Amino acid sequence: MMVPVRCFTCGSLIGDKFATFKTRVKLGEDPAKVLDELGIKRYCCRRMLISSVDVIDQVLPFYSKKTES
Ligand SMILES: [Zn+2]
């Protein structure tokens, strides 16, 4: 799985928080609340985590189909 280690915009370290964020969102927690509790306040960094989860979920089905054939 591809995880950005740092925010592309401000360079803040987010890679270590990604696993926690993803797990808690999958368990049904509000992403905004999880980001607040992880201390990710800047919108550029919040976007990094939110967009990563969305993109991974959308791309994975296509990726596994491609490798099967
Ligand atoms: Zn940032």
N, CA, C, O and the ligand as a Tripos MOL2 file, in Angstrom:
@<TRIPOS>MOLECULE
protein
  277   275    70     0     0
PROTEIN
NO_CHARGES

@<TRIPOS>ATOM
      1 N           0.8430   -1.1900    0.0000 N.3       1 MET1
      2 CA          0.0000    0.0000    0.0000 C.3       1 MET1
      3 C           0.8810    1.2430    0.0000 C.2       1 MET1
      4 O           1.8760    1.3160    0.7210 O.2       1 MET1
      5 N           0.5000    2.2170   -0.8180 N.am      2 MET2
      6 CA          1.2950    3.4420   -0.9110 C.3       2 MET2
      7 C           0.7740    4.4800    0.0590 C.2       2 MET2
      8 O          -0.3920    4.8690   -0.0010 O.2       2 MET2
      9 N           1.6440    4.9310    0.9560 N.am      3 VAL3
     10 CA          1.2580    5.9560    1.9250 C.3       3 VAL3
     11 C           2.2570    7.1050    1.8380 C.2       3 VAL3
     12 O           3.4630    6.8890    1.9530 O.2       3 VAL3
     13 N           1.7610    8.3230    1.6370 N.am      4 PRO4
     14 CA          2.6730    9.4720    1.6490 C.3       4 PRO4
     15 C           3.2080    9.6970    3.0610 C.2       4 PRO4
     16 O           2.4390    9.7840    4.0190 O.2       4 PRO4
     17 N           4.5390    9.7920    3.1810 N.am      5 VAL5
     18 CA          5.1440    9.9400    4.5100 C.3       5 VAL5
     19 C           4.9830   11.3650    5.0320 C.2       5 VAL5
     20 O           4.7380   11.5930    6.2160 O.2       5 VAL5
     21 N           5.1280   12.3190    4.1050 N.am      6 ARG6
     22 CA          4.9940   13.7170    4.5170 C.3       6 ARG6
     23 C           3.9490   14.4240    3.6680 C.2       6 ARG6
     24 O           3.6960   14.0440    2.5250 O.2       6 ARG6
     25 N           3.3470   15.4570    4.2450 N.am      7 CYS7
     26 CA          2.4050   16.2830    3.5110 C.3       7 CYS7
     27 C           3.1340   16.9650    2.3540 C.2       7 CYS7
     28 O           4.1860   17.5690    2.5640 O.2       7 CYS7
     29 N           2.5940   16.8810    1.1410 N.am      8 PHE8
     30 CA          3.2470   17.4700   -0.0220 C.3       8 PHE8
     31 C           3.3540   18.9820    0.1100 C.2       8 PHE8
     32 O           4.2870   19.5800   -0.4280 O.2       8 PHE8
     33 N           2.4370   19.5990    0.8000 N.am      9 THR9
     34 CA          2.3880   21.0580    0.8610 C.3       9 THR9
     35 C           3.2900   21.6380    1.9460 C.2       9 THR9
     36 O           4.1010   22.5200    1.6610 O.2       9 THR9
     37 N           3.1660   21.1640    3.1780 N.am     10 CYS10
     38 CA          3.8980   21.7940    4.2750 C.3      10 CYS10
     39 C           5.0210   20.9030    4.8100 C.2      10 CYS10
     40 O           5.8120   21.3660    5.6320 O.2      10 CYS10
     41 N           5.1180   19.6500    4.3780 N.am     11 GLY11
     42 CA          6.2150   18.7870    4.7950 C.3      11 GLY11
     43 C           6.0330   18.1760    6.1740 C.2      11 GLY11
     44 O           6.9570   17.5500    6.6930 O.2      11 GLY11
     45 N           4.8660   18.3420    6.7790 N.am     12 SER12
     46 CA          4.6160   17.7620    8.0950 C.3      12 SER12
     47 C           4.5270   16.2400    8.0060 C.2      12 SER12
     48 O           3.9910   15.7010    7.0380 O.2      12 SER12
     49 N           5.0520   15.5510    9.0160 N.am     13 LEU13
     50 CA          5.0760   14.0840    9.0130 C.3      13 LEU13
     51 C           3.6720   13.5280    9.2730 C.2      13 LEU13
     52 O           3.0660   13.8160   10.3050 O.2      13 LEU13
     53 N           3.1650   12.7330    8.3340 N.am     14 ILE14
     54 CA          1.8260   12.1740    8.5130 C.3      14 ILE14
     55 C           1.8210   10.6630    8.3430 C.2      14 ILE14
     56 O           0.8360   10.0040    8.6750 O.2      14 ILE14
     57 N           2.9250   10.1030    7.8240 N.am     15 GLY15
     58 CA          2.9850    8.6730    7.5360 C.3      15 GLY15
     59 C           2.7100    7.8010    8.7520 C.2      15 GLY15
     60 O           2.1060    6.7350    8.6350 O.2      15 GLY15
     61 N           3.1650    8.2640    9.9440 N.am     16 ASP16
     62 CA          2.9930    7.4610   11.1540 C.3      16 ASP16
     63 C           1.5580    7.4860   11.6520 C.2      16 ASP16
     64 O           1.1670    6.6530   12.4700 O.2      16 ASP16
     65 N           0.7650    8.4450   11.1570 N.am     17 LYS17
     66 CA         -0.6210    8.5510   11.6340 C.3      17 LYS17
     67 C          -1.6010    7.8880   10.6740 C.2      17 LYS17
     68 O          -2.7770    7.7120   10.9920 O.2      17 LYS17
     69 N          -1.1050    7.5250    9.5050 N.am     18 PHE18
     70 CA         -2.0010    7.0340    8.4720 C.3      18 PHE18
     71 C          -2.7160    5.7360    8.8890 C.2      18 PHE18
     72 O          -3.9230    5.5990    8.6950 O.2      18 PHE18
     73 N          -1.9630    4.7930    9.4600 N.am     19 ALA19
     74 CA         -2.5330    3.4940    9.8360 C.3      19 ALA19
     75 C          -3.6400    3.6830   10.8770 C.2      19 ALA19
     76 O          -4.7100    3.0820   10.7820 O.2      19 ALA19
     77 N          -3.3590    4.5310   11.8720 N.am     20 THR20
     78 CA         -4.3530    4.8030   12.9170 C.3      20 THR20
     79 C          -5.6110    5.4130   12.3180 C.2      20 THR20
     80 O          -6.7310    5.0100   12.6330 O.2      20 THR20
     81 N          -5.3980    6.3970   11.4450 N.am     21 PHE21
     82 CA         -6.5290    7.0770   10.8110 C.3      21 PHE21
     83 C          -7.3870    6.0930   10.0270 C.2      21 PHE21
     84 O          -8.6100    6.0730   10.1690 O.2      21 PHE21
     85 N          -6.7450    5.2870    9.2080 N.am     22 LYS22
     86 CA         -7.4740    4.3610    8.3500 C.3      22 LYS22
     87 C          -8.2630    3.3420    9.1720 C.2      22 LYS22
     88 O          -9.4280    3.0650    8.8840 O.2      22 LYS22
     89 N          -7.6130    2.7880   10.1980 N.am     23 THR23
     90 CA         -8.2680    1.7960   11.0440 C.3      23 THR23
     91 C          -9.5110    2.3740   11.7020 C.2      23 THR23
     92 O         -10.5740    1.7530   11.6910 O.2      23 THR23
     93 N          -9.3710    3.5740   12.2780 N.am     24 ARG24
     94 CA        -10.4910    4.1680   13.0140 C.3      24 ARG24
     95 C         -11.6350    4.5620   12.0960 C.2      24 ARG24
     96 O         -12.7990    4.4530   12.4820 O.2      24 ARG24
     97 N         -11.3230    5.0220   10.8800 N.am     25 VAL25
     98 CA        -12.3830    5.3760    9.9350 C.3      25 VAL25
     99 C         -13.1180    4.1230    9.4750 C.2      25 VAL25
    100 O         -14.3390    4.1360    9.3250 O.2      25 VAL25
    101 N         -12.3740    3.0390    9.2500 N.am     26 LYS26
    102 CA        -13.0040    1.7780    8.8460 C.3      26 LYS26
    103 C         -13.9350    1.2610    9.9220 C.2      26 LYS26
    104 O         -14.9350    0.6050    9.6290 O.2      26 LYS26
    105 N         -13.6010    1.5600   11.1810 N.am     27 LEU27
    106 CA        -14.4330    1.1210   12.2970 C.3      27 LEU27
    107 C         -15.6690    2.0060   12.4690 C.2      27 LEU27
    108 O         -16.4870    1.7720   13.3580 O.2      27 LEU27
    109 N         -15.7980    3.0180   11.6170 N.am     28 GLY28
    110 CA        -17.0080    3.8180   11.6070 C.3      28 GLY28
    111 C         -16.9010    5.1630   12.2980 C.2      28 GLY28
    112 O         -17.9120    5.8390   12.4890 O.2      28 GLY28
    113 N         -15.6790    5.5710   12.6840 N.am     29 GLU29
    114 CA        -15.5350    6.8680   13.3420 C.3      29 GLU29
    115 C         -15.5500    7.9930   12.3200 C.2      29 GLU29
    116 O         -15.2310    7.7850   11.1500 O.2      29 GLU29
    117 N         -15.9190    9.1720   12.7640 N.am     30 ASP30
    118 CA        -15.9590   10.3410   11.8990 C.3      30 ASP30
    119 C         -14.5330   10.7730   11.5470 C.2      30 ASP30
    120 O         -13.7460   11.0690   12.4470 O.2      30 ASP30
    121 N         -14.1810   10.8140   10.2430 N.am     31 PRO31
    122 CA        -12.8010   11.1800    9.8500 C.3      31 PRO31
    123 C         -12.3550   12.5140   10.4310 C.2      31 PRO31
    124 O         -11.2050   12.6490   10.8500 O.2      31 PRO31
    125 N         -13.2420   13.4980   10.4640 N.am     32 ALA32
    126 CA        -12.8810   14.8230   10.9770 C.3      32 ALA32
    127 C         -12.4740   14.7270   12.4470 C.2      32 ALA32
    128 O         -11.5110   15.3700   12.8680 O.2      32 ALA32
    129 N         -13.2030   13.9290   13.2270 N.am     33 LYS33
    130 CA        -12.9100   13.7710   14.6470 C.3      33 LYS33
    131 C         -11.5720   13.0620   14.8480 C.2      33 LYS33
    132 O         -10.7770   13.4460   15.7060 O.2      33 LYS33
    133 N         -11.3350   12.0290   14.0480 N.am     34 VAL34
    134 CA        -10.0800   11.2830   14.1510 C.3      34 VAL34
    135 C          -8.9000   12.1980   13.8400 C.2      34 VAL34
    136 O          -7.8900   12.1690   14.5420 O.2      34 VAL34
    137 N          -9.0230   13.0070   12.7940 N.am     35 LEU35
    138 CA         -7.9430   13.9270   12.4200 C.3      35 LEU35
    139 C          -7.6810   14.9320   13.5320 C.2      35 LEU35
    140 O          -6.5260   15.2400   13.8260 O.2      35 LEU35
    141 N          -8.7340   15.4460   14.1520 N.am     36 ASP36
    142 CA         -8.5770   16.3840   15.2660 C.3      36 ASP36
    143 C          -7.8080   15.7390   16.4040 C.2      36 ASP36
    144 O          -6.9000   16.3490   16.9690 O.2      36 ASP36
    145 N          -8.1680   14.5030   16.7430 N.am     37 GLU37
    146 CA         -7.5400   13.8230   17.8720 C.3      37 GLU37
    147 C          -6.0970   13.4350   17.5790 C.2      37 GLU37
    148 O          -5.2820   13.3370   18.4970 O.2      37 GLU37
    149 N          -5.7730   13.2090   16.2910 N.am     38 LEU38
    150 CA         -4.3940   12.9010   15.9220 C.3      38 LEU38
    151 C          -3.5390   14.1620   15.8630 C.2      38 LEU38
    152 O          -2.3210   14.0810   15.7070 O.2      38 LEU38
    153 N          -4.1730   15.3270   15.9880 N.am     39 GLY39
    154 CA         -3.4340   16.5870   15.9880 C.3      39 GLY39
    155 C          -3.1430   17.1000   14.5950 C.2      39 GLY39
    156 O          -2.2420   17.9200   14.4170 O.2      39 GLY39
    157 N          -3.8920   16.6350   13.5950 N.am     40 ILE40
    158 CA         -3.7040   17.1220   12.2280 C.3      40 ILE40
    159 C          -4.6950   18.2550   11.9960 C.2      40 ILE40
    160 O          -5.8740   18.0250   11.7280 O.2      40 ILE40
    161 N          -4.1870   19.4920   12.1050 N.am     41 LYS41
    162 CA         -5.0760   20.6590   12.0900 C.3      41 LYS41
    163 C          -5.0750   21.3400   10.7230 C.2      41 LYS41
    164 O          -6.0920   21.8920   10.3030 O.2      41 LYS41
    165 N          -3.9380   21.3010   10.0280 N.am     42 ARG42
    166 CA         -3.8530   22.0170    8.7510 C.3      42 ARG42
    167 C          -4.6620   21.2910    7.6830 C.2      42 ARG42
    168 O          -4.6950   20.0610    7.6420 O.2      42 ARG42
    169 N          -5.3150   22.0670    6.8200 N.am     43 TYR43
    170 CA         -6.1590   21.4570    5.8070 C.3      43 TYR43
    171 C          -5.3400   20.6960    4.7730 C.2      43 TYR43
    172 O          -5.8000   19.6960    4.2220 O.2      43 TYR43
    173 N          -4.1040   21.1780    4.5080 N.am     44 CYS44
    174 CA         -3.2770   20.4840    3.5230 C.3      44 CYS44
    175 C          -2.9580   19.0620    3.9990 C.2      44 CYS44
    176 O          -2.9570   18.1280    3.1960 O.2      44 CYS44
    177 N          -2.6880   18.8920    5.2980 N.am     45 CYS45
    178 CA         -2.3530   17.5740    5.8350 C.3      45 CYS45
    179 C          -3.6020   16.6980    5.9410 C.2      45 CYS45
    180 O          -3.5400   15.5000    5.6650 O.2      45 CYS45
    181 N          -4.7280   17.2810    6.3350 N.am     46 ARG46
    182 CA         -5.9890   16.5260    6.4270 C.3      46 ARG46
    183 C          -6.3450   15.9660    5.0500 C.2      46 ARG46
    184 O          -6.7890   14.8250    4.9190 O.2      46 ARG46
    185 N          -6.1410   16.7870    4.0430 N.am     47 ARG47
    186 CA         -6.4340   16.3680    2.6750 C.3      47 ARG47
    187 C          -5.5830   15.1580    2.2830 C.2      47 ARG47
    188 O          -6.0610   14.2480    1.6060 O.2      47 ARG47
    189 N          -4.3230   15.1570    2.7120 N.am     48 MET48
    190 CA         -3.4280   14.0460    2.3840 C.3      48 MET48
    191 C          -4.0280   12.7210    2.8600 C.2      48 MET48
    192 O          -4.0830   11.7560    2.0980 O.2      48 MET48
    193 N          -4.4700   12.6730    4.0960 N.am     49 LEU49
    194 CA         -4.9900   11.4310    4.6580 C.3      49 LEU49
    195 C          -6.3370   11.0750    4.0510 C.2      49 LEU49
    196 O          -6.5620    9.9260    3.6710 O.2      49 LEU49
    197 N          -7.2370   12.0520    3.9560 N.am     50 ILE50
    198 CA         -8.5840   11.7700    3.4560 C.3      50 ILE50
    199 C          -8.5230   11.2960    2.0110 C.2      50 ILE50
    200 O          -9.1590   10.3040    1.6550 O.2      50 ILE50
    201 N          -7.7580   12.0010    1.1750 N.am     51 SER51
    202 CA         -7.7120   11.6370   -0.2400 C.3      51 SER51
    203 C          -7.0270   10.2850   -0.4300 C.2      51 SER51
    204 O          -7.4050    9.5270   -1.3240 O.2      51 SER51
    205 N          -6.0280    9.9700    0.3940 N.am     52 SER52
    206 CA         -5.3490    8.6870    0.2590 C.3      52 SER52
    207 C          -6.3140    7.5430    0.4780 C.2      52 SER52
    208 O          -6.3430    6.5960   -0.3080 O.2      52 SER52
    209 N          -7.1110    7.6160    1.5430 N.am     53 VAL53
    210 CA         -8.0580    6.5380    1.8440 C.3      53 VAL53
    211 C          -9.0540    6.3850    0.7000 C.2      53 VAL53
    212 O          -9.3290    5.2690    0.2580 O.2      53 VAL53
    213 N          -9.5960    7.5060    0.2180 N.am     54 ASP54
    214 CA        -10.5750    7.4530   -0.8630 C.3      54 ASP54
    215 C          -9.9840    6.8240   -2.1250 C.2      54 ASP54
    216 O         -10.5870    5.9480   -2.7440 O.2      54 ASP54
    217 N          -8.8050    7.2870   -2.4850 N.am     55 VAL55
    218 CA         -8.1950    6.8170   -3.7310 C.3      55 VAL55
    219 C          -7.8560    5.3330   -3.6370 C.2      55 VAL55
    220 O          -8.0740    4.5860   -4.5910 O.2      55 VAL55
    221 N          -7.3320    4.9080   -2.5100 N.am     56 ILE56
    222 CA         -6.9500    3.5020   -2.3650 C.3      56 ILE56
    223 C          -8.1830    2.5990   -2.5190 C.2      56 ILE56
    224 O          -8.1290    1.5800   -3.2090 O.2      56 ILE56
    225 N          -9.2810    2.9760   -1.8800 N.am     57 ASP57
    226 CA        -10.4920    2.1580   -1.9640 C.3      57 ASP57
    227 C         -11.0410    2.1060   -3.3770 C.2      57 ASP57
    228 O         -11.6140    1.0980   -3.7890 O.2      57 ASP57
    229 N         -10.8670    3.1950   -4.1230 N.am     58 GLN58
    230 CA        -11.4070    3.2240   -5.4770 C.3      58 GLN58
    231 C         -10.5090    2.5090   -6.4730 C.2      58 GLN58
    232 O         -10.9910    1.9470   -7.4560 O.2      58 GLN58
    233 N          -9.2090    2.5290   -6.2220 N.am     59 VAL59
    234 CA         -8.2620    1.9880   -7.2020 C.3      59 VAL59
    235 C          -8.0450    0.4850   -7.0080 C.2      59 VAL59
    236 O          -7.8390   -0.2380   -7.9830 O.2      59 VAL59
    237 N          -8.0900    0.0120   -5.7680 N.am     60 LEU60
    238 CA         -7.7670   -1.3850   -5.4760 C.3      60 LEU60
    239 C          -8.5710   -2.4020   -6.2860 C.2      60 LEU60
    240 O          -7.9720   -3.3450   -6.8040 O.2      60 LEU60
    241 N          -9.8910   -2.2660   -6.4250 N.am     61 PRO61
    242 CA        -10.6540   -3.2610   -7.2050 C.3      61 PRO61
    243 C         -10.1310   -3.3850   -8.6320 C.2      61 PRO61
    244 O         -10.0550   -4.4880   -9.1720 O.2      61 PRO61
    245 N          -9.7710   -2.2530   -9.2460 N.am     62 PHE62
    246 CA         -9.2520   -2.2820  -10.6140 C.3      62 PHE62
    247 C          -7.8850   -2.9480  -10.6430 C.2      62 PHE62
    248 O          -7.5640   -3.6920  -11.5700 O.2      62 PHE62
    249 N          -7.0850   -2.6740   -9.6190 N.am     63 TYR63
    250 CA         -5.7360   -3.2090   -9.5760 C.3      63 TYR63
    251 C          -5.7790   -4.7340   -9.4820 C.2      63 TYR63
    252 O          -5.0320   -5.4090  -10.1910 O.2      63 TYR63
    253 N          -6.6420   -5.2950   -8.6180 N.am     64 SER64
    254 CA         -6.6810   -6.7420   -8.4570 C.3      64 SER64
    255 C          -7.2570   -7.4090   -9.7100 C.2      64 SER64
    256 O          -6.8720   -8.5280  -10.0490 O.2      64 SER64
    257 N          -8.1790   -6.7240  -10.3960 N.am     65 LYS65
    258 CA         -8.7190   -7.2750  -11.6310 C.3      65 LYS65
    259 C          -7.6140   -7.3840  -12.6860 C.2      65 LYS65
    260 O          -7.5310   -8.3550  -13.4380 O.2      65 LYS65
    261 N          -6.7780   -6.3560  -12.7110 N.am     66 LYS66
    262 CA         -5.7180   -6.3330  -13.7090 C.3      66 LYS66
    263 C          -4.7010   -7.4470  -13.4630 C.2      66 LYS66
    264 O          -4.2220   -8.0650  -14.4130 O.2      66 LYS66
    265 N          -4.3740   -7.7040  -12.2160 N.am     67 THR67
    266 CA         -3.3710   -8.7050  -11.9110 C.3      67 THR67
    267 C          -3.9300  -10.1270  -12.0870 C.2      67 THR67
    268 O          -3.1720  -11.0690  -12.3180 O.2      67 THR67
    269 N          -5.2550  -10.2750  -11.9780 N.am     68 GLU68
    270 CA         -5.8620  -11.6030  -12.1530 C.3      68 GLU68
    271 C          -5.7670  -12.0800  -13.5960 C.2      68 GLU68
    272 O          -5.4740  -13.2430  -13.8720 O.2      68 GLU68
    273 N          -6.0280  -11.1320  -14.5190 N.am     69 SER69
    274 CA         -6.0920  -11.5400  -15.9190 C.3      69 SER69
    275 C          -4.7120  -11.7970  -16.5270 C.2      69 SER69
    276 O          -4.6120  -12.1490  -17.7030 O.2      69 SER69
    277 ZN          0.3250   19.9450    5.4230 Zn       70 ZN70
@<TRIPOS>BOND
     1     1     2 1
     2     2     3 1
     3     3     4 2
     4     3     5 am
     5     5     6 1
     6     6     7 1
     7     7     8 2
     8     7     9 am
     9     9    10 1
    10    10    11 1
    11    11    12 2
    12    11    13 am
    13    13    14 1
    14    14    15 1
    15    15    16 2
    16    15    17 am
    17    17    18 1
    18    18    19 1
    19    19    20 2
    20    19    21 am
    21    21    22 1
    22    22    23 1
    23    23    24 2
    24    23    25 am
    25    25    26 1
    26    26    27 1
    27    27    28 2
    28    27    29 am
    29    29    30 1
    30    30    31 1
    31    31    32 2
    32    31    33 am
    33    33    34 1
    34    34    35 1
    35    35    36 2
    36    35    37 am
    37    37    38 1
    38    38    39 1
    39    39    40 2
    40    39    41 am
    41    41    42 1
    42    42    43 1
    43    43    44 2
    44    43    45 am
    45    45    46 1
    46    46    47 1
    47    47    48 2
    48    47    49 am
    49    49    50 1
    50    50    51 1
    51    51    52 2
    52    51    53 am
    53    53    54 1
    54    54    55 1
    55    55    56 2
    56    55    57 am
    57    57    58 1
    58    58    59 1
    59    59    60 2
    60    59    61 am
    61    61    62 1
    62    62    63 1
    63    63    64 2
    64    63    65 am
    65    65    66 1
    66    66    67 1
    67    67    68 2
    68    67    69 am
    69    69    70 1
    70    70    71 1
    71    71    72 2
    72    71    73 am
    73    73    74 1
    74    74    75 1
    75    75    76 2
    76    75    77 am
    77    77    78 1
    78    78    79 1
    79    79    80 2
    80    79    81 am
    81    81    82 1
    82    82    83 1
    83    83    84 2
    84    83    85 am
    85    85    86 1
    86    86    87 1
    87    87    88 2
    88    87    89 am
    89    89    90 1
    90    90    91 1
    91    91    92 2
    92    91    93 am
    93    93    94 1
    94    94    95 1
    95    95    96 2
    96    95    97 am
    97    97    98 1
    98    98    99 1
    99    99   100 2
   100    99   101 am
   101   101   102 1
   102   102   103 1
   103   103   104 2
   104   103   105 am
   105   105   106 1
   106   106   107 1
   107   107   108 2
   108   107   109 am
   109   109   110 1
   110   110   111 1
   111   111   112 2
   112   111   113 am
   113   113   114 1
   114   114   115 1
   115   115   116 2
   116   115   117 am
   117   117   118 1
   118   118   119 1
   119   119   120 2
   120   119   121 am
   121   121   122 1
   122   122   123 1
   123   123   124 2
   124   123   125 am
   125   125   126 1
   126   126   127 1
   127   127   128 2
   128   127   129 am
   129   129   130 1
   130   130   131 1
   131   131   132 2
   132   131   133 am
   133   133   134 1
   134   134   135 1
   135   135   136 2
   136   135   137 am
   137   137   138 1
   138   138   139 1
   139   139   140 2
   140   139   141 am
   141   141   142 1
   142   142   143 1
   143   143   144 2
   144   143   145 am
   145   145   146 1
   146   146   147 1
   147   147   148 2
   148   147   149 am
   149   149   150 1
   150   150   151 1
   151   151   152 2
   152   151   153 am
   153   153   154 1
   154   154   155 1
   155   155   156 2
   156   155   157 am
   157   157   158 1
   158   158   159 1
   159   159   160 2
   160   159   161 am
   161   161   162 1
   162   162   163 1
   163   163   164 2
   164   163   165 am
   165   165   166 1
   166   166   167 1
   167   167   168 2
   168   167   169 am
   169   169   170 1
   170   170   171 1
   171   171   172 2
   172   171   173 am
   173   173   174 1
   174   174   175 1
   175   175   176 2
   176   175   177 am
   177   177   178 1
   178   178   179 1
   179   179   180 2
   180   179   181 am
   181   181   182 1
   182   182   183 1
   183   183   184 2
   184   183   185 am
   185   185   186 1
   186   186   187 1
   187   187   188 2
   188   187   189 am
   189   189   190 1
   190   190   191 1
   191   191   192 2
   192   191   193 am
   193   193   194 1
   194   194   195 1
   195   195   196 2
   196   195   197 am
   197   197   198 1
   198   198   199 1
   199   199   200 2
   200   199   201 am
   201   201   202 1
   202   202   203 1
   203   203   204 2
   204   203   205 am
   205   205   206 1
   206   206   207 1
   207   207   208 2
   208   207   209 am
   209   209   210 1
   210   210   211 1
   211   211   212 2
   212   211   213 am
   213   213   214 1
   214   214   215 1
   215   215   216 2
   216   215   217 am
   217   217   218 1
   218   218   219 1
   219   219   220 2
   220   219   221 am
   221   221   222 1
   222   222   223 1
   223   223   224 2
   224   223   225 am
   225   225   226 1
   226   226   227 1
   227   227   228 2
   228   227   229 am
   229   229   230 1
   230   230   231 1
   231   231   232 2
   232   231   233 am
   233   233   234 1
   234   234   235 1
   235   235   236 2
   236   235   237 am
   237   237   238 1
   238   238   239 1
   239   239   240 2
   240   239   241 am
   241   241   242 1
   242   242   243 1
   243   243   244 2
   244   243   245 am
   245   245   246 1
   246   246   247 1
   247   247   248 2
   248   247   249 am
   249   249   250 1
   250   250   251 1
   251   251   252 2
   252   251   253 am
   253   253   254 1
   254   254   255 1
   255   255   256 2
   256   255   257 am
   257   257   258 1
   258   258   259 1
   259   259   260 2
   260   259   261 am
   261   261   262 1
   262   262   263 1
   263   263   264 2
   264   263   265 am
   265   265   266 1
   266   266   267 1
   267   267   268 2
   268   267   269 am
   269   269   270 1
   270   270   271 1
   271   271   272 2
   272   271   273 am
   273   273   274 1
   274   274   275 1
   275   275   276 2
@<TRIPOS>SUBSTRUCTURE
     1 MET1         2 RESIDUE 1 A MET
     2 MET2         6 RESIDUE 1 A MET
     3 VAL3        10 RESIDUE 1 A VAL
     4 PRO4        14 RESIDUE 1 A PRO
     5 VAL5        18 RESIDUE 1 A VAL
     6 ARG6        22 RESIDUE 1 A ARG
     7 CYS7        26 RESIDUE 1 A CYS
     8 PHE8        30 RESIDUE 1 A PHE
     9 THR9        34 RESIDUE 1 A THR
    10 CYS10       38 RESIDUE 1 A CYS
    11 GLY11       42 RESIDUE 1 A GLY
    12 SER12       46 RESIDUE 1 A SER
    13 LEU13       50 RESIDUE 1 A LEU
    14 ILE14       54 RESIDUE 1 A ILE
    15 GLY15       58 RESIDUE 1 A GLY
    16 ASP16       62 RESIDUE 1 A ASP
    17 LYS17       66 RESIDUE 1 A LYS
    18 PHE18       70 RESIDUE 1 A PHE
    19 ALA19       74 RESIDUE 1 A ALA
    20 THR20       78 RESIDUE 1 A THR
    21 PHE21       82 RESIDUE 1 A PHE
    22 LYS22       86 RESIDUE 1 A LYS
    23 THR23       90 RESIDUE 1 A THR
    24 ARG24       94 RESIDUE 1 A ARG
    25 VAL25       98 RESIDUE 1 A VAL
    26 LYS26      102 RESIDUE 1 A LYS
    27 LEU27      106 RESIDUE 1 A LEU
    28 GLY28      110 RESIDUE 1 A GLY
    29 GLU29      114 RESIDUE 1 A GLU
    30 ASP30      118 RESIDUE 1 A ASP
    31 PRO31      122 RESIDUE 1 A PRO
    32 ALA32      126 RESIDUE 1 A ALA
    33 LYS33      130 RESIDUE 1 A LYS
    34 VAL34      134 RESIDUE 1 A VAL
    35 LEU35      138 RESIDUE 1 A LEU
    36 ASP36      142 RESIDUE 1 A ASP
    37 GLU37      146 RESIDUE 1 A GLU
    38 LEU38      150 RESIDUE 1 A LEU
    39 GLY39      154 RESIDUE 1 A GLY
    40 ILE40      158 RESIDUE 1 A ILE
    41 LYS41      162 RESIDUE 1 A LYS
    42 ARG42      166 RESIDUE 1 A ARG
    43 TYR43      170 RESIDUE 1 A TYR
    44 CYS44      174 RESIDUE 1 A CYS
    45 CYS45      178 RESIDUE 1 A CYS
    46 ARG46      182 RESIDUE 1 A ARG
    47 ARG47      186 RESIDUE 1 A ARG
    48 MET48      190 RESIDUE 1 A MET
    49 LEU49      194 RESIDUE 1 A LEU
    50 ILE50      198 RESIDUE 1 A ILE
    51 SER51      202 RESIDUE 1 A SER
    52 SER52      206 RESIDUE 1 A SER
    53 VAL53      210 RESIDUE 1 A VAL
    54 ASP54      214 RESIDUE 1 A ASP
    55 VAL55      218 RESIDUE 1 A VAL
    56 ILE56      222 RESIDUE 1 A ILE
    57 ASP57      226 RESIDUE 1 A ASP
    58 GLN58      230 RESIDUE 1 A GLN
    59 VAL59      234 RESIDUE 1 A VAL
    60 LEU60      238 RESIDUE 1 A LEU
    61 PRO61      242 RESIDUE 1 A PRO
    62 PHE62      246 RESIDUE 1 A PHE
    63 TYR63      250 RESIDUE 1 A TYR
    64 SER64      254 RESIDUE 1 A SER
    65 LYS65      258 RESIDUE 1 A LYS
    66 LYS66      262 RESIDUE 1 A LYS
    67 THR67      266 RESIDUE 1 A THR
    68 GLU68      270 RESIDUE 1 A GLU
    69 SER69      274 RESIDUE 1 A SER
    70 ZN70       277 GROUP 0 **** ****
